[in-house]
Amino acid sequence: MQNISQFFSYMNDIEFPYVVLRNFENLPHSIQVGGHSDLDLLVYDRKHWKEIFPQAVAEFGAPRVRFYIPMDIGNVHMDIRSVDDGYYPEDFARAILESREWNPKGFYTPNPLHHRLALAYHAVHHKDENTYQKYLGDITIPELLEALKASDIGWVEPTDTTVGRFHPYWKGATAIVSKENGSITKKQVSYGRYNLTENEHRILSAISSRHFPKVLAIKDGIITLEDCGDVLTVDNMPIDWKEQLVSISLELKANGVQHRDIKPDNLMVKDGVIKLIDFGWARLVEDPQDTPPSCLGYPYKPSYGFDDNYSMKMVIKQFEYELENKLTAVCS
């Protein structure tokens, strides 16, 4: 391969979906932009890209995605990101590719809006530094983070372990959840007629157990909780997982609490201890009846109404099924 123009032409000729994510101002004549001297590409399928360019040499083993291709000007280094590798949330990555724009210099780039959003995400979550003032202005990282939280982009953990993981957060059905400095903060963003933050504080302040999160603070509509670890899966569950889940059900009943949203996503594990989270919709048995959303607890809620024991049994059955499948796969 002679040069970068020919590299792009190969993909253009077969209509291979790609974009040059950033630092494309001097392409195709030079890949140098300031201190940046490699290509950052987003493709729909990295395996297909490697089939197109069999001469591409992986510089590191998976999950690293850095390659170089020998050209007349020397080895050209490039990071090849794909829509499903967690560099960006998958829906956002696909949107970037689907709305890409043709650059008259012979390659594709994100449209102007997606270009700025991708730079903002990169600055906040991968670098923790805004070095893109040309496109983003002098906005600070905290300001960018709040803008991203207000968008529908979300955050995802990258599979490439060398990519930064700054300021992670999760945008659920009711709240934005951030995890930093050994604690969790939650800010309610929907169902405004229900004060889920105050209710979670009320319920958790009335009960105490190693299986329920501790409240560290509540201020200005934001609740801070202890870090409860990672979402419980068949890959990280403790040996006594089933006994712990049964204990959670028993402790809820003993404390007169109805959680009403028991599901795998609300079970965490840290240091071998399983914790039930998300008490925003919970109630005490003596509380007056309310009218929560009909979707609450689905699909682990029985047809006759809320029943934490039933929901927990459904969760246990699901984990048993997943464990059986995992064992079958290992043994086959």
N, C-alpha and C positions, 0 to 999 in steps of 0.2 A: 504494500500500500504506500502510495507516494506522499500524500498529505492529508490534512484535516478535511479539506473540501471533498476529497474522494471518500473519506470516512462517512461524512454526512450523506453523500450521494448514494452510497450503498443502501442506507436505510430509507432514503427518500424514494428511490426507484421501486422498492417493494412495498411502499406505504407502511413501513414499520412504525408503530406508535412510540414516539420518544419526545422528550423536550430537553434542552439545555437549561438547567434550573437557574443558574445565576452566573455572573462574571463572564458574560458573553459579548461584552462591548467591543473587544478587539478581534473576535472571530470573523472569518476562519484563518486570517493571516497570522494571528498570534493568540495563544491561550493565556498569556501573561496579563494579569490585571493586578497591579500593586504587587503584594507578596503572594498572590494566588497564581499557581502555575499548573493546574490540572483541570480536567473537565468534570463537571457534576451533571450526570444524566439521570433522568427518571424514565424508566421503560415499563411497559406493561408486563413483560415476561423476561426475566434475566436469562433463563435457560435458552429461550429462543434467540436472544441477543448473542449468546455465546456460539450458537449454531451458525449465525450469520458471520461471526468473526472468530473462526477457529484459531487464528493466529494470536488472539488475545491471551495474555499470560496473567494468571492470578498471582498477585504478589503475596497473598496470605491465604490461609485456609478459611473455610466457612466458620463463622458467619460474616467474616470480612468480605467486602465487595469491591476491593481495589484491584484494578487491572492495568496493564500497559500494553500498547500495540506498537511494534516497531514501524517507524516511518522514515522517510528520507531525512527528516529533520532530527531524528533520534527517537527514543522511546517516549511516547505520549501517554502520560498517566491519567487515569480516570476512575471515578467512583460511579458504579452502575447501580443505582437504587431501583427497586421495583415496587409496584403498588401494594404488595403484600408483605413487605419486610419490616414494617413498623417505622420506616424513616419519617413518613407522614401517616396520619390516619387514612385508612384505605379509601373511604369515600372521597376525602379531599384529594388524594393522589389521583384517583380516577377522574375526578372533575378537572384537575390540571391537564391531564392528557386529552380528555374529551373536548376541551375548549382551547386547545393550543393554537398558537398563531404562527403563521409563516413569516420568517425574517427574510427580507430580500437578499441577505448575504448568503442564503442557502441552507438554512436550518430552522428548526422549530423551537419556540420558546413559550413559556406560559403567557396567557393574556395579561395585560397590565395589572388587573386586580389580583389575580392569582399569584403573579410574580411578587407583589408586595406582601400578600398574605403569607406566601411560602418563606419570604425573607424574614418576616416577623416571627413565624414559628421557629425558623432556624436560629434566629438571634436569641429568642427566649429559652427554648427547650434544648437546643444543641450546644449553644455557646455561652449563654448567660451574659451576652455583650452585644450591644448594637453597633456594628461596624458598617452599617448600610445607610448612613445618614443621607446619601444621595437620593435614596428612594423612600426612606422612612422618616427623615428629618431627625431632630434632636430628642425625640421621644425616649423616655427611660424604659428600662426593662419592666419595672412594676406597672407602668402605664400600658405597655404592650401586652403584658400578661392579662390585665383586666380587660383589655379590648378583645383578646383571644377568648377569654372565658365567656364574654358576651356573644360570641359568634357560635356557629354550629360546628366548628371544626373539631373540637375535642383534643384529647391527648392520647398517645399510644406509646407503649414502651418499645424501643427499637430492638431488633434482634442482633444487630451489630453492636457488640459490647464496647466498641471504641467511640460510639456516638454518645454525646452528652445526654443526660437525663435530668435536666434542671427543671424545677418548678412543675412537677407532675400534678395533674388534677384529673378528676373524673366528673363528667357531667351526666348525672342521673336524671330520673324522671322528675325529681323534686328539688335537687340541690346540686351545687358545684362543690366538689370535695377536693381539698388540697392536702398533700402529705409532705410536710417538711419539718426538720428539726425535732424529730421524734414525736410529733403529734399530728392530729388530723383536725382540719377546720372545715366546717360545713356552713354554706350560706344558701338559704332557701331561695329558689328562683321561679317556682310555679306553685299552683294551688294556693294563691295568696289569701283566700278566705279561711284557710286553716293555718294556725300558727304552729307549724311543725317543729320549729326550733325550740320554742318555749315548752312545748309538750314533751319533746325528747329530754330536755333538761329536767322537767318535773318527774318523769318516770324514772330516769336513771338516778336521780337524787334520792329516790325513795327505796331503791334496791341496791344490794351490794353482793357481788359475786365475781369470782375470777373469770366467769364466762360472759360478763357484761362489761362494756367499756366504762371507764371512769371519766367523769366530766372534769376538765381542767379549768375551763373558764367559759363565760357567756357574756357577750358585749355587742351592742349595736346589731343585734340580729344574727350574730355569728357565734356558733358554738365550737369550742375546742375540746377535743377528746384525746385520750391516750391513743397511741399508735397500736392498732390491733393486729398488725402483721400483714399477711397476704391472704387472698381469697382461697378458701379451702378447696382442694382438688384431690383426685386419687393419687397424685404424685407427691403431695406434701402432707397428707393426713397422718396423724399419729396412730400407733397400733390400736389404742383404745378409743378410736374415733366414735364408734357406735355408742359406747358407754357414756362418752361425753355429751353426745347429742341427746341421749335419753335424760341425762342429768339436767341439761338446759331446759327441757320440757317440764321436768319436775320442779325446778327452781322458779320458773315462770308461774306455775300453778301455786306454789307455796307462797309467793309474794303477791298473789292476786293480780297478776299482770297478763293481759292478752296482747301479744305482739302483733298478730294479724298479717304479717308479711314474711313468714319464714320461708326461705328459699335458699338455694346454694349460694347465690350472689351476696347474701347477707350473713354468710358464715365465713369467718376469718380464722387464721391460725398463727400463733406466735409462741415460740419456745415450747411447742407441743401442746399448747392450751388452745382449744377452740372457743371462739367468742362470737356471740350473736350481736349483730349491729343493727343500726337503722331503726330506732325506736320512735321516730316521728309520728307514726300512725298508731302507736300502741295506746292502750287505755287500761285503767284500773277497773276491776270488776264492779266496783261501786259507782263508777262514773255514769252519768246519764247516757242514754243511747244517742249515737250520732249517725250521720249519713256520709261515710267515706266513699271515695270513688268505687264504682262497681268493679273496676279492673284490679283493685288492691288484692294482693294475695294470689292472683292468678299465675300459673295454672295449678298451684299446690293447695288451693282452697276447695273444700268440699261444696257440693251444690246447695247444701242446707245452710251455709253461712260460715263464719269464721270459727276455726277449731285448730288451735296450735298443735295439739297432739296429732291430729290427722295430717296436718301439713308436714310435721317433722317425720312422720312415718313415710310419707311420700318422698321426702328428701332422702331418707335412709335407703329406700328401695332404689332410688335413682343412683346413689353412690354404689350400692351393691351391684347393680347392673353394669356400671362403668368399670368397677373392679374386675368383674367376671370377664368383660370384653378385653381388658388389659391383660389379664392372665392368659386368656385364649391366644391373644396376639403374640405373647412372649413364648408360649409353648408350641406354637405352630411353626 
